[in-house]
Amino acid sequence: MVLTKHIKIENKSETQVIKKTQKNIYKCKKKNTLNFTIGIQEFKKYMEESNYCSAIDHSTRVKYFTKVLYKELGYPEKTEDYKIKPIHIEIFEKHLQEKINKGSISVPTSYVYLLSIRHFCEFLSIRKVINFVYTIPQHFRSNAKRSNEYVEVEAILKLINSVNSRDNAIKFRNISIILLILETGCRPIEVCNINISDLNFSERTIILRSVKSGQRKLLLNKELIKILKLYLSTRELYHPSSNSFFLRINGLRISRKSITNMFHQESIRAFGYKYISAKALRHTYATNAIDSGTHIEDLSNSMGHKHWISTYYYVNKNVNRLLKNTLIYNPFIMSGADENANKNPK
């Protein structure tokens, strides 16, 4: 995975890492407390060394967890020393459940937060700070591993127009990434792995690759090819240091984190809040393909799914979406038959 090349990993033995971690994190060991500020930094490093692509996201969610604790327990946010206990996780679960009840977050989102807490507990257990194992409650796990987000055409156009209104060349790169994911349903890591040689403009093809799905070649439409060529004409402005097609401002290969941040920033700019993500566009691609009658096997291959069950997930969610959108046209409801059904039979 190309992303791992940009993760700085110190070449130290496991014993050295553990000793340094114990020395830095648990300065307050005699008080049986945990320094969250240093602990989260070490947790992030641990996740990176374990080759987790979303190490930063996990550490950010743990920071939110500590912020909730400080608020609920009356401790100031700058308090550094605090020992994590099962009761603290229960407080956080209650906080997430209240947000679910209010409609602020979805069950899948709450699961993602608790997944980060579980990783954090595993990290603390390895470092011998805690002696309990955290298991995410079933009511948070139900249908939580995946969420099918669908973005309407109007919202996509608004996002693209907002990006296009920028007065710098970076807009061509950002629009290219947005449309490439929407056109192919590729993963952000596959965008990171694209090299210049993977694009054949005359044949209008692109090669996508990742550890998860291997390698596949896809056909692109003419409009997207034109936009990719436009970005390529501005690529030298980044002072490239590799043959990677998409680059960061410093000339290095773009990373998954950079793509996530790009979607976040462009969504804030277009809508005022985080709305459209790379994952949402990938799901939108799948839903649109199903709506247009694409065969399930072809869709599975184009999305890089190793197992058909992953693709069937989109079909099931798509059926639910169609039923929800067409429910108002139910002839029984429109004809008033439901009122007759509520009357007691004579």
N, C-alpha and C positions, 0 to 999 in steps of 0.2 A: 504494500500500500504506500503510495507516494507521500501521503501526509506524514507518515512516521519519520521521513527524512528530515522534517522541519522541527521535530521534537528533540530538544536538547536533553540527552540522557547522560548523566555522569557515569563514568566507567568505574563503579565501585562495587565491592562485594556486598552480598545481602547483609552480612553481619555488620559492616561499616554503616550501611544505610539505616539499619535498625537502631544501632547505637546512637547515631547522630539524631535520628528522629526522637528517640526516647529522651535524649538530652535537651533538645529544643522544645519539644511539645510539652513535656511533662515536668516543667520546672517546679510546679506546685504539687508534686507527687505526694509529699508529706501531708498536704492538706486534702489529698484525695480529690483534686480538682483538675480540670482540663483547660488549657489555654486555647480557646476557639480560634483566635486570630492566627496564631502560628499553626494550629492544628489543621485548619482549612487549607493553608498553603501547602502543608505536607501531604494532605489528602489529594490535592490537585496534582502534585508531583507523582504521587503513587498511582493515580489513574492514568497519567501520561505514560509512565513506565510500564503500565499494564496494557498499553496500546489502545486505550479507550479514546475514540475520536472526539467524544463530547465531554472531555475532562473539565473544560471550563464551565460548561453548562451544569454539570453535576456539582461543582464547587459553588457556583452561583446559587443553586437551589439550597445547598446546605447553609449558605449565608442567610438566605431568607428564613430558613428553619430557626436559626439562632435569633434572628430579629423578632420572630413571632414569640419565641420563648422570653426574650427580654421584655417584650410588651405585656405578655400575659402574666408574667411573674413579678412585674414591677421593677425589674432591673434596668438600669440605663444601658443603652445600646453599646456604649464604649467599654462596658464591663468585659474583661478578658477571661477571668477565671470562672469556670463553671463545669461541674461534672454532669455528664449526660446519663440519664436514667430512663428506664422504660416509661415512667410517668410523663416524662417530657415529650416523648414521641406520641403518647396518647393525647397530650394537649395539642400537638400539631395536627394529629388526625382529626380531632374535634374542630380545629380551626378550618381545615380543608373541607370537612363535611358541611360546616356552616356556609362556606362559600359556594359549595355545590347546591345547597338548598336555595340560596339566593340567586342562583343562575350565573354567578360570576365566573365560575370555572366548570369544566366538564369532568366526569369521572375519569376519562383517560388522562386528563391533565393532572389530576390529583395523584393518579397512579405513578406518573413520571416523577413527581416530587418525592413520593414515598420510596420509589426505586433508588433515587439518589441518597436518601437517608439510609436505606438498606446497605448500599455500597459503603457509606460512611461508617456504619456500624461494623461492617466486615473489616474495614481498614483499622478501626480502633481495636477490634478483637485480635487482629494479627499483631498489632503493637502492644497487646496485653494491657489495654487501658480499661476495657469492659469485659465482662464475662457472660454476656447474654447474647442470644441470637435473635435478630428482629425478622419477623415474617409479616408481610403486608396482608392486612385483613382481606377476606374474600370479597366483601362488598365493594372494596376499592379495585379489586382485580377483575371483576366481572366485566367482560368486553372492553378491557382497558388497555390491552397491549397494542391495539391499533385504533385509529380514529380516521374516518374517511371524510376529509374536508373537501368541499366543492366550492370553487370560486366562479362566480358569474362573469360573463363576457364584459359587462359594463365595468366591473371592478378591475379586471385585467387591463382594459383599455385605459382606465384612469391611472393605473400604476405606470404603464408604459409612457403615456403622455407626460406624466410627472417627471419620469427619468429623462425623457427626451428634451424637457425644458431646461435642463442643465446647460451651462455655458462652457463646459469643458469636455475633453475627449473621453473621459471615463464613462460617459453615458453610452457610448457604443459598446463597450465591454459589458456593462450591466444589462443593457437591452438584449445583447446576444445571449447571455446566460439565462435570462428570464424566458426568452422565446425558445431556446434550445431545450430547456426542461419541459416547457409546455408542449413542444412539438414531438419530443421523443420519450418523455416520461422518465428520463434518466435520473440517477441519484446524484447528489452534490459531489460525492467522492469520485464519481465517474467524470464529472466536469473537471475536477482537479487533475485527473490522470490523462486528459487529452493532450497529445503532442501535435505539433504542426503537421507531421507526417501522417497523422491519423485522419486528416481531412483530404478528400479528393474532390476538388471543386468541379472538375470536368464530369465526373460520374455522379456528383451530388451525394456522396456517401461519407459517413463518419464511423470510426471505430471507437466503441466504448468498452472500457474494461474496469474491473474491480475484483478484489479477492472473493467477494461474496457471490458474484454472478458470472465470473469469467470474462470472456471477450465476445462481442457481437458487432456486426456491421449493419447500419441502418441507412435508409434513404431519406434525404432531406428535401423539403420543397424549395422551389426557386427563390421565394421571397426571403427565406431564412439564409440561404446561401449568399444572397446579396448583402444582408446585414453582417454576416460573418466576415465577408470580404472587406466591408467598411471598417470593421473593428481591426482586422489584420493590417489595414493601411495605417492605423494609428498605433500599432503595437510597438514600434521602435521608440515611441515617446516614453515608454516604461523602462528603457535601457535594459532589455532582456539579458539575463545571465544563464538562460537554459532554453531548450527547444520546446518548453511548455507553451501551449496555445494561449491559455488565459493566465494573465500575470497580475500580481499585486503591484501597488505603486512603486515598491522598492525593486521591481524587476524580477522577483522570485516567483516561483510557481504559486498560483493561487491555492489557498487552503480551504478546507471545509468551513472553518471558523470565519474566514473572510466572506464566503458566500452567505453564511447565516447572518453575519453583520450587515452585509449589503442589502439583503431582503428586509431586515429590521429597519435600517435607516431609510430605505426607499419607501417602505410602508408608512413610517412616521411622517415622511415628507408629503406623501400623497393623501393619507387618510387621517393623520393626526394620532394614530395609534398602531400597534403591531397587528397587522391584519393578514397579509399574504406571506406565506413561507414557501420554500422550495418543496417541502413535503406536500403542501396543499396543491401546488401546481402538478406534481406527480400524480396525485389522486384525481385531480381534474382531468388530466390526460386519459387516465384509465376509464373514468366515468364517461367521458365523451366518446371514447373508442367503443365502449359497450353500447352506448346509445345509437351509434352509427352502424351497428351490426357487425363489428369486427369479430372474427372467430376467436373463441377463448384461447385456443392454442397459439394463434398468431400474436394475440395480446400478451400472453405469458412470455413468449420468446422475445418480443420487443422490449418488455420491461425488465428482462433479465431475471425472471423468477425461475428458480430451480424446481419448485414444486407447484403444481396447479392449484393447490389449496390456497396459496397466497393470492392468486388471480381470482379464484371463485369468491374470495372475500369481497372484492369490488362489485361482483355481480349481485351478491346478496344485499350489500349496502345500497346499490343502485336501485334495486327493486323497492326497497323501503323508501328511498328518496322519491321515486316516481309515484308511489302510492300516497305519500304525504302531499305531494304537489297536486295530485288529481282528486283528492278527497272531497274538495269543495264542489266537484261536478258529479258527485254521487247522485244518481237519479232518484233514489229513495228520499234523500235529504231535500232535493230541489222540489219534489212533488208533494212533500209534506207527508209521505207515507210513514215517516218515523213517528209522527204525532198519533197516527191511527194505531201504530204498534204499541203505544204506551197505554191505550185504552183497555180497560178490563173486558174480557170476552163475556158475552151475555149467555 
